[in-house]
Amino acid sequence: MKTEIKEFIVDTYQKEWQPLVEKGINYDGIFVKSLLYDDKKGRSTTILLKFEPGAVYPYHNHPGGEEIYVIEGSCTLEGARLDSGNYLYTPPNFKHSVTSKNGCILLFIIPEEVEIL
């Protein structure tokens, strides 16, 4: 059991970007770093996502909602542009796609697995 706060720190500079692969599908130009892995759910619930210029994540549903914070660059969700410093909360069962014309890095909090539509 972890007992020291230092054991909960994630040094993102020490982690390598990994290609985003979900259910055997590799999403070209999108990379992930896991920040918080939930053992009970068997997946990461807090991640960093990096979109290369032109990358697209397909139309999907968030059964448990999501939170997005744009660290760097910009992206577009359903016609709404999010720029560096912007935060977005989407409620449960909100559906959208994500594109990034020039690339971006996003902090995502996703309590439930997404459903590709």
Secondary structure, 3 states (H helix, E strand, C coil): CCCCHHHHCCCHHHCCCEEEEECCEEEEEEEEEEEEEECCCCEEEEEEEEECCCEEEEEEEECCCEEEEEEEEEEEECCEEEECCCEEEECCCEEEEEEECCCEEEEEECCCCCEEC
